[in-house]
């Protein structure tokens, strides 16, 4: 016979918290209300009467008790005393819990949480979390229970009294005992005992804590300490009046101690007594629960019947009142009909004329709508065409520069020049398209993802560093209170920061460009961050600040001639921020530099969460058996992209259009397809849709110059997994391919 004999009994595993914690909260709280609110004592006698009525569980007493509680609640609400109402909700929670009505118990505890949002008492937050933990324990929601108890410990340890900390240490000892964390059980039990000694409160709880310590030390094989605390129970226990659970636990623990000491006869006798006590406790508990459930069911049925009778009475009274009203209304209605008929006759001719006029205007509006839709379609087709025609050769330039850098290290200057020129041209193209897209808020898509703020700022600084002058230093300053890992739209944030940094660098001949991030506020997991980009450049006259936010506008003709540029960077950044419910604020003086501010909301994330990253120089392995189908009509892009993929070990076939790709997929299997969109014979949308119908398990990635925002419905219909816009960064291409192939060695 070992310790599991009594620990695995039907009652002990859950009854420690269910009965003892109920004792800790509820029997004491019926007499001792919060010292923060003396006004609850004014209702003490009525509350006690309601509790006594509910406890009788005979006749209509349960209903009378509930009605009295509801009456008291109305009186307390009338006082508009938040603290008083918090105490009352706690009492209602406890009373429902004592009667095994967990649903209503949770209802009132949630009322308390909502009310405390305005009162903002951390101590009450701790008390309510502890109550919530006890309820979750009874419902066997262990994870939720543990979280509630740990939150309760934090708030009560920092804001509660010694007496209030007795309970939470007690309950933390219980859940650690259930989890067999014996050292933690000893720790919390001793803390609770120490607080009982200091306050001389809850003395009756000591014997339960002695039982926890005895059980812990038995499992830790410290028999002398176990014997010491069992003797403490024996000197304190009242076998005639103490709860059966304590008596059963004492006999069981004493029996296991004797068994470990080799006294098997005494151990057997004690364990038999323990089992008898548990059986008796089980019987009494089952009887209590059945009685409570039966009373609740009767109460609910009576409540439904009362509602039905009340409704019938209301209907009868309403019908009687309506009879007299209807007689009077009948006469009025007859007269009104005569008057209405006359008016209707006079107006019919006028309405006929108006209908003809409205029909004419409606036809004109329909024709105008058709013209507008045609114009929008033309605009979208123009955007698709122009982006395709501009981005396609840029893709070739970027790919060629990458291969050139790999084949000959002496071409660094040429590669750098190619990258700078192509990045500048790509940024101009993107800004022109963004201006058109952002003007239509219904087409803006916000993509939220988890990312590292520090890494994002570093990437933005690196991406603009090639364009900075040697005399200009880029400084990054992140306040220590800014969370490193957040959830938000990292792509849109990068767009804003890069445009602002490039604008600051362009107008700073020497000195610095600084990006600073700080925390503005935080509520729970929601955090608001402030971003400031400052420079030591030429500055802007105050009268020109609004002007520079308009597309293609500069502060002056002189500035445009000296510094050049499209005048779109600030406009795009500001429009993106409007889509994210924010805006730019600019402070500047001529020849004194410029400061640009904005704020955005994010959700905080634990730093331990895995965020996918990809180092630019990292090589991938195990790619020799991966077959990729590249669908591309441009021969130069075919050659370059195929060579890039093959340089990393992929096997790459090429199709010149969507129809050719479809035939290749029918004849053979591929691990992944890189699909261009604008192609002759059959475009990428149609080809992707047909391939998905045939072999839906092959992931399709769009490698295209078509702008995603304009065609998002088409991408969804074609079931394209991801969209990579030309020119695509080589590392992003690798990462996307491997991610869609579920290769994890990034």
SULCOR-V739614 format. One record per pair of residues at least 6 apart in sequence whose ideal C-beta (glycine too) atoms are under 7 Angstrom apart, sorted by the first residue. I is the first residue (numbers start at 0). GAP is how many residues later the second one is. Records with the same first field share a line. If there is no record, write none. Layout:
I = GAP, GAP
//
This chain:
0 = 258, 266, 270
2 = 215, 216, 253
4 = 266
5 = 6, 246, 268
8 = 269
9 = 272
10 = 267, 270, 271
11 = 237
12 = 165
14 = 230
15 = 158, 161
16 = 117, 120, 154, 157
17 = 119, 120
18 = 224, 226
19 = 188
20 = 113, 150, 153
21 = 75, 76
23 = 143, 146, 181
24 = 69, 106, 109, 142
25 = 68, 71, 72
27 = 174
28 = 62, 65
29 = 21
32 = 7, 8, 54
33 = 53
35 = 47
36 = 46, 47, 50
38 = 42, 45
39 = 44, 47, 48
42 = 29, 33
45 = 22, 26
46 = 25, 44
48 = 19
49 = 15, 18, 19, 22
50 = 44
52 = 8, 11, 12, 15
53 = 8, 11, 12, 41, 45
56 = 234, 238
61 = 233, 237
62 = 236, 239
65 = 233
68 = 23
72 = 15
75 = 8, 9, 12
76 = 8
81 = 33, 36, 37
82 = 36
84 = 30
85 = 26, 29, 30, 33, 38
88 = 19, 22, 23, 26
89 = 22, 37, 41
91 = 16
92 = 12, 15, 16, 38
95 = 8, 9, 12
96 = 8, 38
98 = 193
99 = 189, 192, 193
100 = 195
101 = 33, 36, 37
104 = 30
105 = 29
108 = 19, 22, 23, 26
111 = 16
112 = 15
115 = 8, 9, 12
121 = 33, 36, 37
122 = 32, 36, 37
124 = 30
125 = 26, 29, 30, 33, 34
126 = 37
128 = 19, 22, 23, 26
129 = 19, 22, 37, 38, 41
131 = 16
132 = 12, 15, 16, 19, 38
133 = 37
135 = 8, 9, 12
136 = 8
144 = 30
145 = 29
148 = 19, 22, 23, 26
151 = 16
152 = 15, 19
155 = 8, 9, 12
156 = 8
161 = 33, 36, 37
162 = 36, 38
164 = 30
165 = 26, 29, 30, 35, 36, 39
168 = 19, 22, 23, 26
169 = 22, 35, 39
171 = 16
172 = 12, 15, 16, 19, 39
175 = 8, 9, 12
176 = 8, 35, 38, 39
181 = 34, 37, 38
184 = 27, 31
185 = 27, 30
188 = 20, 23, 24
191 = 17
192 = 13, 16
195 = 6, 7, 9, 10
205 = 30
206 = 26, 29, 30, 39
207 = 38
209 = 19, 22, 23
210 = 22, 35, 38, 39, 42
212 = 16
213 = 12, 15, 16, 39
214 = 38
216 = 8, 9, 12
217 = 8, 35, 38, 39
222 = 34, 37
225 = 31
226 = 30
229 = 23, 24, 27
232 = 17
236 = 9, 13
238 = 8
243 = 33, 36, 37
244 = 36
246 = 30
247 = 26, 29, 30, 33
250 = 19, 22, 23, 26
251 = 19, 22
253 = 16
254 = 12, 15, 16, 19
257 = 8, 9, 12
258 = 8
379 = 330
382 = 50, 53, 324, 327
383 = 294, 322, 323, 326
386 = 42, 46, 318, 319, 320
387 = 290, 317, 318
389 = 39
390 = 38, 314, 334, 335, 336
391 = 242, 245, 313, 334
393 = 28, 31, 32, 332, 333
394 = 242, 331, 332
395 = 240, 241, 244
396 = 21, 25
397 = 24, 329
398 = 241, 242, 245
399 = 240
400 = 14, 17, 18
401 = 242, 328
402 = 237, 240, 241
403 = 7, 10, 11
404 = 6, 10
415 = 50
419 = 46, 47
421 = 305
425 = 301
427 = 138
430 = 135, 137, 138, 141
431 = 136
432 = 274
433 = 138
434 = 116, 133, 136, 137
436 = 6, 7, 272, 273
437 = 6, 137, 138, 141
440 = 138
442 = 266
443 = 135
444 = 264, 267
445 = 43
446 = 42, 44
447 = 39, 40, 41
448 = 38, 41
449 = 35, 37, 155, 159, 161
450 = 35, 39, 160
451 = 32, 33, 159
452 = 25, 29, 31, 33, 64
453 = 24, 30
455 = 34, 37, 38
456 = 19, 21, 58, 60
459 = 34, 37, 38, 41
460 = 13, 15
462 = 35
463 = 34, 37, 38, 41
464 = 9
466 = 35, 38
467 = 6, 37
468 = 40
470 = 38, 39
471 = 33, 36, 38, 39, 40, 41
472 = 39
473 = 39
474 = 37, 39
475 = 39
476 = 37, 39
477 = 39
478 = 38, 39, 40
480 = 38
481 = 35, 36, 37, 47
482 = 44, 121
483 = 123
484 = 120, 121, 122, 124, 126
485 = 41, 116, 117, 118, 119
486 = 115, 116, 118
487 = 112, 114
488 = 91
491 = 84, 88
492 = 107
494 = 81
495 = 77, 80, 81
496 = 18
498 = 70, 73, 74
499 = 33, 73, 96
500 = 12, 14, 32
501 = 67
502 = 66, 67
503 = 9, 29, 31, 33, 90
504 = 8
505 = 57, 59
506 = 30, 31, 56
507 = 27, 28, 29
510 = 25
511 = 23, 24
512 = 22
513 = 20
514 = 18
515 = 16
516 = 12, 14
517 = 12
518 = 8, 10
519 = 8, 9, 10, 79
520 = 7
524 = 78, 79
525 = 75, 77
526 = 75, 77
527 = 71, 73
528 = 70, 71, 73
529 = 67, 69
530 = 67
531 = 63, 65
532 = 63
533 = 59, 60, 61
534 = 58, 59
535 = 57
536 = 56, 57
537 = 53
538 = 49, 50, 51, 52, 53, 54, 55
539 = 8, 15, 48, 50, 54
540 = 14, 49
543 = 11
544 = 41, 43
546 = 6, 8
547 = 6, 7, 22
548 = 21, 22, 25
549 = 21
550 = 16, 17, 20
551 = 14, 15, 16
552 = 14
553 = 6, 13
572 = 11
573 = 9, 10
576 = 6, 7, 21
579 = 20
581 = 16, 17, 18
582 = 15
583 = 12, 14
584 = 12, 13
585 = 8, 10
586 = 8
587 = 6, 7
611 = 134
613 = 117, 121, 132
615 = 115
619 = 28, 114, 118, 125
620 = 124
621 = 121, 123
622 = 25, 26, 27
623 = 25
625 = 24, 25, 45, 115
626 = 24, 26, 43, 44
627 = 17, 22, 23, 24, 42, 43, 44, 46
628 = 24, 26, 32, 35, 41, 44
629 = 8, 11, 12, 22, 24, 44
630 = 24, 27, 30, 42, 43, 44, 45, 53, 56
631 = 6, 9, 22, 44
632 = 23, 24, 43, 46, 47
637 = 16
641 = 10, 12
643 = 86
644 = 7
645 = 6
647 = 86
652 = 11
654 = 6, 9
656 = 22, 23, 24, 25
657 = 21, 23, 24, 25, 26, 28, 29
658 = 22, 23
660 = 26
661 = 25, 28, 29
664 = 26, 29, 30
665 = 28
669 = 28
670 = 70
671 = 26, 27, 29, 65, 68, 69
672 = 18, 25, 27
673 = 27, 29
674 = 9, 12, 13, 25, 26, 27, 28
675 = 8, 27, 28
676 = 6, 7, 8, 25, 27, 29
677 = 28
683 = 18, 20
684 = 29, 33
687 = 12, 30, 31, 32
688 = 28, 29
690 = 7, 9
691 = 27
698 = 22, 41
699 = 20, 21
700 = 20, 21, 23, 35, 39
701 = 13, 18, 21, 22
702 = 21, 23, 25
703 = 19, 21, 22
704 = 20, 21
707 = 7, 15, 17
714 = 8
720 = 19
721 = 14, 18
723 = 8, 9, 12
734 = 11
737 = 8
//
